[in-house]
């Protein structure tokens, strides 16, 4: 499966724009659970993107080692 071949992380961006959402949080959580990946809900306004950058770095480092 694709998940085993490539490290994956599911990120919902712009969570502050609720009225423009195309995917509801429950749908995102379910997809993350189905794919067995970590899910992050972020908005640049609160600097949540740092968590994602760290997580991606960790995933890449795991693949390299």
Protein Blocks (a to p, Z undefined) as FASTA:
>chain_A
ZZlmpccddddehkllmmlpfbdfklmmmmmmmnopacddddfklopmmmmmmmmmmmmm
mmmZZ
